Amino acid sequence: MEKTITVFRGDGIGPEITACVLEILRAAGAGLAYEIFDVGEAEWQRNGALIPEAAYQSFEKNRILLKSPITTPIGKGFRSLNVTLRNKYDLYANIRPARSNTAVKTPFHDIDMVIFRENTEDLYVGIEEQIDENTVHATKVITRKASERIIRDAFQYARTHGRKKVTCVHKANILKMSDGLFLSIFQDIAREYPELETNDKIIDNTCMQMVMNPNQFDVLVMPNLYGDLISDLASGLIGGLGLLPSSNLGTGYAMFEAVHGSAPDIAGKHIANPTALLWSACMMLEYLKDFDSASRIRSAVDQVLAEGHVLTPDLGGHATTEEYRDAIIRRLG
């Protein structure tokens, strides 16, 4: 029996990479049906709605969303739809695995870290106040409820997946109350997992340590803003944002998306790398317990990356998005 999921095609390169990923899912025999919607800036310009009501209704019915990148204006315009969706459906756990691959030569090898980012509060609550014409205040929100559940999820993931260490990233030396609360909760929960090594690092030191010795990190957990920064840094260590997938999980809903943006500058040029969205789709398949399809796709992608003959330009190759897609499908058999 097919599982119906909701798909947001996004804008910029979103429609291109979405079409590519859906073709690979079909070729892999994933038992999925799709309800597909256009969302984002282009949809707003056409129809006056960033996300059509029917798209919300589809997600609320299906509970699973595969979402392509959506353009967010900088400094003006509408609020990030990513933030809107995470808050509307309480998608509190943003999980971003970063693993080395053979396609891109970097100074680092055997990186295998998983970043747990709290997804609903911190500065991303978007509370700003104009004090006067020269002063703006932004409010940082850290709560016990949100902190406990993301930290507990990180520890449980580490235990379930045979991980060895969990690191808390914070700025409690300066933000003694807000980040201090997050760190205190981490230390309390750590006592429930005596088999796991634990430590904590200040955010700026974490950034330095990641570019000097990233292999020291295993599972990391942190508030919202730091998770955004650290996961982009991690993507640079493994070859770029085109290789970093993510899941956004709540108690009733799950959204899977590439970490990178909509890249409007290369939209329509057929050179976009769909790997991050494809690996996000694999995380979705695993969430749905379709481990066979996910494993076959991951193996096919690994083969194409390892061979290095059919790669998109961001990976150092000259292949189009469609040529890269076809190379993966051929290795699916």
C-alpha positions as CSV (number, residue, x, y, z in Angstrom):
1,M,0.0,0.0,0.0
2,E,1.4,3.4,-1.0
3,K,2.1,6.1,1.5
4,T,1.0,9.5,0.4
5,I,3.3,12.4,1.2
6,T,3.1,16.1,0.6
7,V,5.8,17.7,-1.6
8,F,6.6,21.4,-1.7
9,R,8.5,22.2,-4.9
10,G,9.9,25.5,-3.6
11,D,11.4,28.0,-6.0
12,G,14.7,28.9,-7.5
13,I,16.3,25.5,-8.1
14,G,13.6,23.8,-6.1
15,P,11.4,22.5,-8.9
16,E,14.5,21.1,-10.7
17,I,15.9,19.1,-7.8
18,T,12.5,18.0,-6.7
19,A,11.7,16.5,-10.1
20,C,15.1,14.8,-10.0
21,V,14.6,13.3,-6.5
22,L,11.0,12.1,-7.3
23,E,12.4,10.3,-10.4
24,I,15.0,8.5,-8.3
25,L,12.4,7.6,-5.6
26,R,10.2,6.0,-8.3
27,A,13.2,4.2,-9.8
28,A,14.1,2.8,-6.4
29,G,10.5,1.4,-6.0
30,A,9.7,3.5,-2.9
31,G,6.0,2.9,-2.2
32,L,5.0,6.6,-2.3
33,A,2.3,8.7,-3.8
34,Y,2.7,12.5,-4.0
35,E,0.6,15.6,-3.5
36,I,2.7,18.3,-5.0
37,F,2.4,22.1,-4.4
38,D,4.2,25.2,-5.5
39,V,5.1,27.4,-2.6
40,G,7.3,30.5,-1.9
41,E,8.0,33.8,-3.4
42,A,7.0,32.8,-7.0
43,E,3.7,31.4,-5.7
44,W,3.1,34.6,-3.7
45,Q,3.7,36.7,-6.8
46,R,1.3,34.6,-8.9
47,N,-1.5,34.0,-6.4
48,G,-0.9,36.1,-3.4
49,A,-0.2,33.2,-1.0
50,L,3.2,32.0,0.1
51,I,1.8,28.6,0.9
52,P,-1.7,27.8,-0.6
53,E,-4.3,26.6,1.9
54,A,-4.5,23.3,0.1
55,A,-0.8,22.7,0.7
56,Y,-1.3,23.2,4.5
57,Q,-4.3,20.9,4.4
58,S,-2.3,18.2,2.5
59,F,0.5,18.3,5.1
60,E,-2.0,18.2,8.0
61,K,-3.6,15.1,6.4
62,N,-0.4,13.3,5.3
63,R,1.9,14.4,8.2
64,I,5.0,13.9,6.0
65,L,6.5,16.7,4.0
66,L,9.4,16.7,1.5
67,K,10.3,20.3,1.0
68,S,12.5,21.9,-1.5
69,P,14.3,25.3,-0.9
70,I,12.2,28.4,-0.6
71,T,13.5,31.9,-1.3
72,T,13.4,34.2,1.8
73,P,14.1,38.0,1.2
74,I,16.9,39.4,3.3
75,G,16.1,42.2,5.6
76,K,12.5,42.8,4.3
77,G,9.5,41.0,3.0
78,F,7.9,37.9,4.4
79,R,9.3,35.9,7.3
80,S,11.1,32.7,6.5
81,L,8.6,30.0,5.5
82,N,11.0,27.4,7.1
83,V,10.6,29.1,10.4
84,T,6.9,29.5,9.9
85,L,6.4,25.8,9.2
86,R,8.6,24.7,12.1
87,N,6.7,26.8,14.5
88,K,3.2,26.1,13.1
89,Y,3.7,22.3,13.4
90,D,6.1,22.3,16.4
91,L,8.9,20.7,14.4
92,Y,11.2,21.1,17.3
93,A,14.1,18.7,16.4
94,N,16.2,19.7,13.4
95,I,18.6,16.8,12.8
96,R,21.5,17.4,10.3
97,P,24.0,14.6,9.7
98,A,27.4,15.6,8.1
99,R,29.5,12.8,6.7
100,S,32.6,12.8,4.6
101,N,32.3,11.6,1.0
102,T,34.8,10.8,-1.8
103,A,33.5,13.2,-4.4
104,V,35.0,16.4,-3.0
105,K,38.6,16.6,-1.8
106,T,38.9,18.4,1.4
107,P,41.6,18.4,4.1
108,F,39.3,16.3,6.3
109,H,38.5,12.6,6.3
110,D,36.1,10.3,8.0
111,I,33.9,13.1,9.4
112,D,30.7,11.6,10.8
113,M,28.8,14.0,13.1
114,V,25.1,14.5,13.7
115,I,23.9,18.0,14.7
116,F,20.7,18.3,16.9
117,R,19.4,21.9,16.6
118,E,16.5,23.1,18.7
119,N,14.1,24.4,16.1
120,T,11.4,26.5,17.7
121,E,12.9,29.3,19.9
122,D,16.1,31.2,20.6
123,L,16.5,34.4,18.5
124,Y,14.4,32.7,15.8
125,V,11.2,33.5,17.6
126,G,11.6,36.8,15.6
127,I,10.7,39.1,18.4
128,E,12.2,42.5,17.7
129,E,11.4,45.9,19.1
130,Q,12.3,49.3,17.7
131,I,13.5,51.3,20.7
132,D,14.3,54.4,18.8
133,E,15.6,55.2,15.3
134,N,19.0,54.0,16.2
135,T,18.3,51.0,18.5
136,V,16.6,47.7,18.0
137,H,16.2,45.0,20.6
138,A,15.9,41.3,19.7
139,T,14.6,38.8,22.3
140,K,16.2,35.4,22.8
141,V,13.9,32.8,24.3
142,I,15.2,29.6,25.9
143,T,12.6,27.4,27.8
144,R,13.1,24.2,29.9
145,K,10.5,22.3,27.8
146,A,12.1,23.0,24.5
147,S,15.6,22.4,25.8
148,E,14.8,19.1,27.6
149,R,13.2,17.5,24.6
150,I,15.9,18.3,22.0
151,I,18.7,17.3,24.5
152,R,16.9,14.1,25.4
153,D,16.4,13.3,21.7
154,A,20.1,13.8,21.1
155,F,21.0,11.4,23.9
156,Q,18.5,8.9,22.8
157,Y,19.7,9.0,19.2
158,A,23.3,8.5,20.4
159,R,22.3,5.5,22.5
160,T,20.1,3.9,19.8
161,H,22.7,4.4,17.0
162,G,25.7,3.2,18.9
163,R,27.3,6.7,19.2
164,K,29.9,7.4,21.8
165,K,29.8,11.1,22.7
166,V,27.4,14.0,23.0
167,T,28.6,17.6,23.0
168,C,26.6,20.6,24.2
169,V,27.3,23.8,22.3
170,H,26.5,27.1,24.1
171,K,27.6,30.6,25.1
172,A,26.8,30.2,28.8
173,N,30.0,32.1,29.8
174,I,28.2,35.3,28.6
175,L,24.5,34.4,28.4
176,K,24.5,33.0,31.9
177,M,20.7,32.7,32.3
178,S,19.5,31.6,28.9
179,D,22.4,29.4,27.6
180,G,23.1,28.7,31.3
181,L,19.7,27.0,31.5
182,F,20.3,25.0,28.4
183,L,23.7,23.8,29.7
184,S,22.3,22.9,33.1
185,I,19.6,20.8,31.6
186,F,22.2,19.0,29.4
187,Q,24.2,18.2,32.5
188,D,21.2,16.8,34.3
189,I,20.1,14.6,31.4
190,A,23.6,13.4,30.8
191,R,23.5,11.6,34.1
192,E,20.8,9.3,32.7
193,Y,23.2,8.1,30.0
194,P,26.3,7.0,31.9
195,E,27.6,4.9,29.0
196,L,28.0,8.0,26.8
197,E,30.9,10.4,27.0
198,T,29.7,14.0,27.3
199,N,31.3,17.4,27.2
200,D,30.4,21.0,26.4
201,K,32.0,23.7,24.3
202,I,31.4,27.4,23.9
203,I,30.2,28.2,20.4
204,D,33.2,30.2,19.2
205,N,35.6,27.5,20.5
206,T,33.5,24.9,18.8
207,C,33.9,26.6,15.4
208,M,37.7,26.7,15.9
209,Q,37.8,23.1,17.0
210,M,35.7,22.0,14.0
211,V,38.1,23.3,11.4
212,M,41.2,22.1,13.4
213,N,40.0,18.6,14.4
214,P,36.4,17.8,13.3
215,N,36.8,14.1,14.0
216,Q,36.5,14.8,17.8
217,F,32.8,15.4,17.3
218,D,30.1,12.8,17.2
219,V,26.6,14.0,18.3
220,L,26.2,17.7,19.0
221,V,23.2,19.4,20.6
222,M,22.6,23.2,20.8
223,P,20.1,26.0,20.7
224,N,18.6,27.2,17.4
225,L,21.0,29.9,16.1
226,Y,24.1,27.9,16.9
227,G,22.7,24.9,15.1
228,D,22.2,27.0,12.0
229,L,25.8,28.2,12.1
230,I,27.5,24.9,13.0
231,S,25.6,22.9,10.4
232,D,26.7,25.3,7.6
233,L,30.3,25.1,8.9
234,A,30.0,21.3,8.9
235,S,28.8,21.3,5.3
236,G,31.9,23.2,4.3
237,L,34.1,20.5,5.9
238,I,32.5,17.7,3.8
239,G,32.2,19.6,0.5
240,G,29.4,22.1,0.6
241,L,25.7,22.6,1.4
242,G,24.8,20.4,-1.6
243,L,25.7,17.4,0.5
244,L,23.9,18.2,3.8
245,P,20.4,16.8,4.4
246,S,18.1,17.4,7.3
247,S,14.9,16.3,9.1
248,N,12.6,18.5,11.1
249,L,10.6,16.3,13.5
250,G,7.8,16.9,15.9
251,T,5.4,14.8,17.8
252,G,2.8,14.6,15.0
253,Y,4.5,15.9,11.9
254,A,7.8,15.4,10.0
255,M,9.4,17.6,7.4
256,F,12.5,16.7,5.4
257,E,14.5,19.3,3.5
258,A,17.9,20.2,2.1
259,V,19.8,22.7,4.2
260,H,20.8,24.9,1.3
261,G,18.9,27.8,-0.1
262,S,17.0,28.2,-3.4
263,A,20.0,29.5,-5.4
264,P,18.0,31.6,-7.8
265,D,21.3,32.6,-9.6
266,I,21.6,29.1,-11.1
267,A,17.9,28.3,-11.5
268,G,17.0,26.9,-14.9
269,K,20.7,26.2,-15.8
270,H,20.4,22.4,-15.0
271,I,23.5,22.4,-12.9
272,A,22.0,22.2,-9.4
273,N,23.1,19.4,-7.1
274,P,20.1,17.4,-5.8
275,T,22.1,15.2,-3.3
276,A,21.1,17.1,-0.2
277,L,17.4,16.8,-1.0
278,L,17.8,13.2,-2.1
279,W,19.6,12.3,1.2
280,S,16.8,14.1,3.0
281,A,14.4,11.9,1.2
282,C,16.4,8.9,2.4
283,M,16.0,10.1,5.9
284,M,12.2,10.3,5.2
285,L,12.2,6.8,3.9
286,E,14.0,5.6,7.1
287,Y,11.4,7.5,9.2
288,L,8.7,5.6,7.3
289,K,10.6,2.3,7.9
290,D,11.4,1.8,4.2
291,F,15.0,0.9,5.0
292,D,15.5,-1.1,1.8
293,S,14.8,1.8,-0.6
294,A,16.8,4.2,1.5
295,S,19.8,1.8,1.6
296,R,19.7,1.2,-2.2
297,I,19.6,4.9,-3.0
298,R,22.4,5.7,-0.6
299,S,24.5,3.0,-2.1
300,A,23.8,4.2,-5.7
301,V,24.7,7.8,-4.7
302,D,27.9,6.6,-3.0
303,Q,28.9,4.7,-6.1
304,V,28.4,7.7,-8.4
305,L,30.3,10.0,-6.0
306,A,33.1,7.5,-5.6
307,E,33.5,7.0,-9.3
308,G,33.6,10.8,-9.9
309,H,32.8,10.7,-13.6
310,V,29.3,12.2,-13.5
311,L,29.3,15.1,-11.0
312,T,27.6,18.5,-10.9
313,P,29.8,21.6,-11.1
314,D,29.8,22.2,-7.3
315,L,31.4,18.8,-6.9
316,G,34.1,19.6,-9.5
317,G,32.4,17.9,-12.4
318,H,30.6,19.0,-15.6
319,A,27.4,17.0,-15.5
320,T,23.9,18.4,-15.6
321,T,21.4,17.7,-12.9
322,E,19.7,15.2,-15.2
323,E,22.9,13.4,-16.1
324,Y,23.7,13.0,-12.4
325,R,20.2,11.8,-11.8
326,D,20.4,9.2,-14.6
327,A,23.8,8.0,-13.3
328,I,22.2,7.3,-9.9
329,I,19.2,5.5,-11.5
330,R,21.5,3.3,-13.5
331,R,23.2,2.1,-10.4
332,L,19.8,1.2,-8.8
333,G,19.5,-1.5,-11.4
